[in-house]
Amino acid sequence: MRRTSWTAIPDGDLLLIADAVVEMIEGCWHTVYLMLVRSTESNAAIILPPHFAVGTETEPGWRSAMDTLPTSIMSRICAIVCDGHKGLVQEGVWRNWVIQRCHFHLLARIQSRRSLFRIGRNKEEANKIFKHVRVVLYSLNEVEVSLSLNVLEEIGWISTSSEIRTVLSGFVNKYRDYRSYLYYPELNLPITNNTAESLASSIADLKTRMRGFPTLRSFKQWIIALLKFKKSIACNGFYQQNKKG
């Protein structure tokens, strides 16, 4: 493991894709902050050295994780793709990065309270929410987007679900962060942080095969070995995906 170096970072502007994995090790919560960078001209996200910290995922934790990145990388990052964790969004705002929030996480939160597949009294509201959310996420017609935002804001006032009220309120206020891929097509932004989620899933699979991490030292060493072994993960931008489809 010591002889294996981390993968070289490509030239040019970079996108940062980030996520965190929280594990209970030796009776204490520990978080591994995962970061990958992808060139705007490539479809391969390079895995960076992780940052380990005691405790759960926090805003200071993400600040410390970002501080571990060398200037040669930080100075070239122009956008961040994330699940909307406050720490990651704050880093994006503070560092003047373009922020692309994950569509999958938004839709999953709505689906958990207003399912399209469940027969019940909320089916009509679910259909209405998803219809207008998709307009806001994908439409190129700004008038159409504005009308859908008005509908979603109204649903957010009257819905009987407190979770739906919270989700829709946040979505209406931050909807531009979900449409960054449309505003900045030259960045080839992905619309989900599934690349980082995939890396987190690999760690979960490793944990299952090992039947847990017995010590903090083994946890760190196995994670580093796994990330060095994987080197990179495919990460297509939205328009790249459309072209390939």
TATA-V962069 format. One record per pair of residues at least 12 apart in sequence whose ideal C-beta (glycine too) atoms are under 10 Angstrom apart, sorted by sequence separation. I is the first residue (numbers start at 0). GAP is how many residues later the second one is. D is the distance in whole Angstrom. If there is no record, write none. Layout:
((I	GAP	D) (I	GAP	D))
This chain:
((19	12	7) (20	12	8) (34	12	8) (35	12	6) (52	12	8) (79	12	5) (88	12	8) (112	12	10) (113	12	4) (131	12	10) (134	12	8) (135	12	5) (151	12	10) (155	12	3) (156	12	9) (178	12	9) (206	12	9) (209	12	7) (18	13	10) (19	13	5) (20	13	7) (33	13	8) (34	13	5) (50	13	6) (51	13	9) (78	13	8) (79	13	10) (87	13	9) (112	13	9) (113	13	9) (115	13	9) (131	13	9) (134	13	4) (135	13	6) (154	13	6) (155	13	5) (177	13	8) (18	14	8) (19	14	6) (33	14	8) (34	14	8) (50	14	4) (65	14	10) (76	14	10) (113	14	9) (115	14	6) (133	14	9) (134	14	9) (153	14	9) (155	14	9) (17	15	7) (18	15	5) (19	15	10) (32	15	10) (34	15	7) (49	15	8) (50	15	9) (76	15	10) (79	15	8) (83	15	9) (110	15	8) (113	15	6) (114	15	10) (131	15	8) (132	15	8) (135	15	10) (151	15	10) (152	15	7) (155	15	8) (206	15	9) (17	16	7) (18	16	9) (33	16	6) (34	16	8) (48	16	10) (50	16	9) (80	16	10) (109	16	8) (112	16	9) (113	16	8) (131	16	4) (132	16	10) (134	16	9) (135	16	7) (151	16	5) (152	16	8) (155	16	7) (202	16	10) (205	16	6) (206	16	10) (16	17	9) (17	17	5) (18	17	9) (32	17	6) (33	17	9) (47	17	10) (50	17	5) (77	17	10) (79	17	5) (80	17	9) (81	17	7) (83	17	5) (130	17	8) (131	17	8) (134	17	9) (150	17	10) (151	17	9) (154	17	10) (155	17	10) (205	17	8) (16	18	7) (17	18	8) (31	18	5) (32	18	4) (49	18	9) (50	18	9) (76	18	7) (77	18	9) (78	18	5) (79	18	7) (80	18	8) (81	18	8) (82	18	7) (83	18	7) (110	18	10) (131	18	9) (132	18	10) (152	18	9) (153	18	10) (15	19	6) (16	19	5) (17	19	10) (30	19	10) (31	19	7) (32	19	8) (48	19	7) (77	19	6) (78	19	4) (79	19	6) (80	19	5) (81	19	7) (82	19	5) (109	19	6) (110	19	8) (131	19	5) (132	19	7) (148	19	10) (151	19	7) (152	19	5) (202	19	9) (205	19	9) (15	20	7) (16	20	7) (30	20	9) (31	20	6) (32	20	7) (47	20	9) (48	20	9) (61	20	9) (76	20	6) (77	20	6) (78	20	7) (79	20	7) (80	20	8) (81	20	7) (84	20	10) (109	20	7) (130	20	9) (131	20	5) (151	20	6) (152	20	9) (202	20	6) (205	20	6) (14	21	9) (15	21	6) (16	21	7) (30	21	7) (31	21	8) (47	21	7) (65	21	9) (73	21	8) (76	21	10) (78	21	6) (79	21	10) (80	21	7) (82	21	8) (83	21	6) (130	21	10) (131	21	10) (150	21	10) (201	21	10) (204	21	9) (13	22	10) (14	22	7) (15	22	8) (29	22	7) (30	22	5) (47	22	10) (64	22	9) (65	22	9) (82	22	5) (83	22	8) (128	22	9) (132	22	10) (148	22	9) (149	22	9) (13	23	4) (14	23	5) (29	23	7) (30	23	8) (61	23	7) (63	23	10) (64	23	10) (81	23	9) (82	23	9) (106	23	8) (109	23	7) (127	23	7) (128	23	7) (131	23	8) (148	23	6) (151	23	9) (202	23	7) (13	24	7) (14	24	8) (28	24	10) (29	24	6) (30	24	6) (32	24	8) (60	24	10) (61	24	9) (62	24	7) (127	24	9) (147	24	10) (148	24	10) (201	24	6) (202	24	9) (12	25	10) (13	25	6) (14	25	7) (28	25	7) (29	25	8) (30	25	6) (31	25	10) (32	25	10) (47	25	8) (61	25	3) (65	25	6) (82	25	10) (83	25	10) (201	25	9) (12	26	7) (13	26	7) (27	26	6) (28	26	6) (29	26	9) (30	26	5) (58	26	8) (60	26	7) (61	26	6) (64	26	9) (106	26	7) (128	26	6) (148	26	6) (9	27	8) (11	27	5) (12	27	5) (14	27	10) (24	27	10) (27	27	8) (28	27	5) (30	27	8) (34	27	10) (45	27	10) (57	27	9) (58	27	6) (59	27	8) (61	27	10) (62	27	8) (105	27	7) (106	27	9) (127	27	7) (128	27	9) (147	27	9) (198	27	9) (201	27	10) (8	28	6) (9	28	8) (10	28	7) (11	28	7) (12	28	8) (13	28	10) (16	28	6) (28	28	9) (32	28	6) (56	28	7) (57	28	9) (58	28	4) (61	28	8) (62	28	7) (65	28	9) (198	28	7) (201	28	7) (8	29	10) (9	29	4) (11	29	6) (15	29	9) (16	29	10) (20	29	9) (24	29	10) (32	29	7) (56	29	10) (57	29	6) (58	29	9) (61	29	6) (65	29	8) (8	30	8) (9	30	10) (10	30	9) (11	30	9) (14	30	8) (16	30	10) (17	30	9) (19	30	10) (30	30	6) (34	30	7) (56	30	7) (58	30	9) (102	30	9) (105	30	10) (106	30	8) (124	30	7) (128	30	8) (144	30	8) (9	31	8) (13	31	10) (16	31	10) (19	31	9) (30	31	10) (32	31	8) (33	31	9) (34	31	8) (56	31	9) (58	31	6) (62	31	9) (102	31	9) (105	31	8) (198	31	7) (201	31	9) (9	32	6) (13	32	9) (15	32	9) (32	32	4) (36	32	9) (58	32	9) (197	32	9) (19	33	9) (21	33	9) (31	33	9) (32	33	9) (34	33	9) (124	33	9) (9	34	8) (21	34	5) (30	34	9) (34	34	7) (102	34	6) (124	34	7) (132	34	9) (136	34	9) (144	34	8) (198	34	6) (21	35	6) (32	35	9) (102	35	9) (124	35	9) (128	35	7) (132	35	8) (135	35	7) (197	35	6) (9	36	7) (19	36	9) (20	36	9) (36	36	6) (39	36	10) (44	36	9) (124	36	9) (131	36	10) (135	36	8) (197	36	9) (6	37	9) (8	37	6) (19	37	4) (36	37	10) (38	37	9) (121	37	9) (141	37	10) (144	37	10) (194	37	9) (195	37	8) (197	37	9) (7	38	8) (18	38	9) (19	38	9) (34	38	9) (39	38	8) (121	38	8) (125	38	9) (128	38	9) (132	38	7) (136	38	8) (194	38	5) (6	39	5) (8	39	8) (36	39	8) (39	39	8) (120	39	9) (121	39	8) (124	39	8) (128	39	7) (135	39	5) (139	39	10) (193	39	9) (194	39	8) (195	39	9) (5	40	8) (6	40	7) (36	40	7) (135	40	10) (137	40	10) (138	40	9) (193	40	10) (194	40	4) (5	41	8) (6	41	9) (19	41	8) (37	41	10) (113	41	9) (136	41	6) (137	41	9) (193	41	8) (194	41	9) (5	42	7) (19	42	8) (34	42	10) (121	42	9) (128	42	10) (132	42	9) (135	42	7) (136	42	7) (139	42	7) (192	42	9) (193	42	10) (5	43	6) (37	43	9) (135	43	7) (137	43	10) (138	43	9) (191	43	10) (17	44	8) (136	44	10) (137	44	8) (19	45	8) (34	45	10) (35	45	9) (113	45	8) (132	45	9) (136	45	9) (189	45	6) (112	46	9) (189	46	7) (190	46	9) (191	46	9) (17	47	8) (112	47	10) (113	47	7) (187	47	9) (189	47	6) (190	47	5) (17	48	9) (112	48	5) (187	48	8) (188	48	6) (189	48	6) (111	49	10) (112	49	9) (113	49	9) (187	49	3) (188	49	6) (15	50	9) (112	50	5) (113	50	6) (186	50	7) (187	50	7) (188	50	9) (189	50	9) (190	50	9) (109	51	10) (111	51	7) (112	51	5) (185	51	10) (186	51	10) (187	51	6) (189	51	8) (111	52	10) (112	52	10) (184	52	9) (186	52	10) (187	52	6) (15	53	9) (109	53	9) (112	53	10) (113	53	9) (137	53	9) (184	53	8) (185	53	10) (187	53	10) (32	54	9) (108	54	7) (109	54	7) (112	54	8) (113	54	10) (136	54	8) (184	54	6) (32	55	10) (108	55	9) (111	55	9) (180	56	7) (181	56	8) (15	57	9) (108	57	9) (109	57	6) (180	57	5) (181	57	10) (15	58	9) (108	58	5) (109	58	8) (180	58	8) (13	59	7) (108	59	10) (13	60	9) (15	60	10) (8	61	9) (13	61	9) (14	61	10) (15	61	5) (105	61	7) (108	61	9) (109	61	9) (13	62	5) (14	62	7) (15	62	9) (16	62	9) (17	62	7) (18	62	10) (105	62	10) (108	62	9) (8	63	8) (12	63	6) (13	63	5) (14	63	7) (15	63	7) (16	63	8) (17	63	8) (18	63	8) (19	63	9) (8	64	6) (11	64	7) (12	64	8) (13	64	7) (14	64	5) (15	64	5) (16	64	5) (17	64	5) (18	64	7) (105	64	9) (10	65	8) (12	65	5) (13	65	8) (14	65	7) (15	65	7) (16	65	8) (17	65	9) (19	65	7) (105	65	6) (9	66	10) (11	66	10) (12	66	8) (14	66	6) (15	66	8) (18	66	8) (8	67	8) (17	67	8) (19	67	9) (19	68	9) (105	68	10) (17	69	9) (18	69	9) (100	69	10) (105	69	10) (17	70	6) (100	70	9) (15	72	9) (105	72	7) (17	73	9) (100	73	7) (17	74	10) (100	74	9) (15	75	9) (98	75	9) (100	75	9) (101	75	10) (102	75	6) (15	76	9) (100	76	4) (101	76	8) (102	76	10) (98	77	9) (99	77	7) (100	77	5) (98	78	5) (99	78	8) (100	78	9) (102	78	9) (15	79	9) (97	79	9) (98	79	9) (99	79	9) (100	79	8) (99	80	4) (15	81	7) (98	81	6) (99	81	6) (14	82	9) (97	82	5) (14	83	9) (16	83	9) (18	83	9) (96	83	10) (97	83	9) (99	83	10) (92	84	10) (99	84	8) (14	85	8) (16	85	10) (88	85	8) (91	85	9) (97	85	8) (106	85	10) (83	86	8) (97	86	6) (105	86	10) (83	87	10) (99	87	8) (102	87	9) (103	87	8) (104	87	8) (88	88	8) (101	88	9) (102	88	5) (103	88	4) (104	88	8) (97	89	7) (99	89	5) (101	89	7) (102	89	6) (103	89	8) (104	89	10) (83	90	8) (98	90	10) (99	90	7) (100	90	9) (101	90	5) (102	90	10) (103	90	7) (97	91	8) (99	91	7) (100	91	9) (101	91	5) (102	91	10) (99	92	9) (100	92	9) (101	92	8) (104	92	9) (83	93	8) (99	93	8) (103	93	8) (83	94	9) (101	94	9) (81	95	9) (101	95	9) (80	99	9) (79	100	10) (80	100	9) (137	100	10) (78	101	7) (78	102	10) (78	105	7) (87	105	9) (77	106	9) (80	106	10) (77	108	10) (78	108	5) (80	108	6) (84	108	10) (77	109	7) (78	109	10) (79	109	10) (80	109	6) (82	109	9) (83	109	9) (78	110	6) (80	110	8) (82	110	6) (80	111	8) (81	111	6) (80	112	5) (79	113	9) (80	113	9) (82	113	8) (80	114	8) (81	114	8) (82	114	8) (80	115	8) (102	135	10) (99	138	9) (39	144	9) (42	145	8) (44	145	9) (39	146	7) (41	146	9) (39	147	5) (40	147	8) (42	147	9) (39	148	5) (46	148	10) (37	149	10) (38	149	9) (39	149	9) (46	149	10) (49	149	9) (37	150	9) (44	150	5) (37	151	10) (43	151	10) (44	151	8) (37	152	8) (46	152	7) (44	153	9) (49	153	10) (44	154	9) (80	154	9) (80	156	10) (35	157	9) (37	157	8) (33	159	10) (35	159	6) (35	160	6) (33	161	10) (34	161	8) (33	162	6) (35	162	10) (53	162	9) (33	163	10) (35	163	7) (34	164	10) (51	164	8) (33	165	5) (33	166	7) (31	167	10) (51	167	8) (31	168	9) (33	168	10) (51	168	6) (33	169	8) (49	170	8) (31	171	7) (51	171	8) (14	172	7) (16	172	10) (51	172	9) (12	173	9) (13	173	10) (14	173	8) (16	173	7) (49	173	6) (12	174	8) (14	174	7) (18	174	6) (49	174	7) (14	175	8) (16	175	10) (17	175	7) (18	175	10) (20	175	10) (48	175	8) (16	176	6) (18	176	9) (19	176	9) (49	176	10) (16	177	9) (17	177	10) (18	177	3) (49	177	6) (16	178	5) (17	178	6) (18	178	6) (20	178	8) (21	178	10) (48	178	8) (16	179	5) (18	179	9) (20	179	5) (46	179	9) (47	179	8) (48	179	9) (14	180	10) (15	180	10) (16	180	9) (18	180	7) (19	180	8) (20	180	9) (22	180	8) (46	180	5) (18	181	5) (20	181	10) (22	181	9) (46	181	8) (16	182	9) (20	182	5) (46	182	10) (20	183	8) (29	183	9) (46	183	6) (22	184	7) (46	184	6) (45	185	7) (46	185	6) (20	186	9) (29	186	7) (45	186	5) (46	186	7) (24	187	9) (25	187	9) (31	187	8) (43	187	9) (44	187	6) (45	187	9) (23	188	9) (24	188	6) (25	188	8) (27	188	8) (31	188	8) (43	188	5) (44	188	5) (22	189	9) (23	189	9) (24	189	9) (25	189	6) (29	189	7) (33	189	9) (42	189	10) (43	189	7) (44	189	8) (45	189	9) (22	190	7) (24	190	7) (25	190	6) (29	190	9) (41	190	9) (42	190	10) (43	190	6) (44	190	4) (24	191	5) (25	191	10) (31	191	6) (35	191	10) (42	191	6) (43	191	7) (44	191	10) (24	192	10) (31	192	10) (42	192	6) (43	192	10) (22	193	10) (24	193	9) (25	193	9) (33	193	8) (41	193	8) (42	193	5) (24	194	5) (37	194	9) (41	194	10) (42	194	7) (24	195	9) (31	195	9) (36	195	10) (37	195	9) (41	195	9) (22	196	7) (35	196	8) (37	196	10) (38	196	10) (40	196	10) (35	197	7) (37	197	5) (39	197	8) (42	197	6) (36	198	10) (37	198	10) (41	198	10) (42	198	9) (35	199	7) (37	199	9) (22	200	9) (42	201	9) (20	202	8) (16	216	9) (5	218	9) (16	218	7) (0	220	7) (3	220	9) (6	220	10) (14	220	8) (0	221	10) (3	221	8) (5	221	8) (6	221	8) (1	222	10) (5	222	7) (9	222	10) (14	222	9) (0	223	7) (4	223	8) (6	223	9) (7	223	10) (0	224	5) (3	224	5) (6	224	5) (3	225	8) (5	225	8) (6	225	6) (0	227	7) (3	227	9) (0	228	9))
